[in-house]
Amino acid sequence: MKIQVKNQSEGFVYVTLEGELDFDSSPAIRQEFTKFTEKNPTKVLINLKKVTYIDSSGLATFIELFQKMKRSQGKLVLFNLSEGVRSVFEIAKLDSIFHLAKSEEEALALTQ
């Protein structure tokens, strides 16, 4: 799993993930998420275009991030989900909790 974190501007973090988000990669991703959430960002956009697989530990990682963002009244948007990754969110009924956008433009609009 590759993770790239960019601070776009004050309070705005743009994350790109690539590979499989599973039991093995979740701890490293959690660690990266913790680094930027300590600064209480107001907007976090996560590009999942190159994520090929996600399991329950990957979902748990996003749920933890969602809870941190909610506590600090920030916005979290996941976008560019493949059909397989989106279906995991839907099966877990998490599509009703998370903002799932089809494109970066839609994701940016959801943070306004």
Summary of the structure (lengths in Angstrom):
residues: 112
radius of gyration: 12.6
end to end distance: 29.6
largest distance: 34.9
contacts: 336
relative contact order: 0.17
helix: 39%
strand: 34%
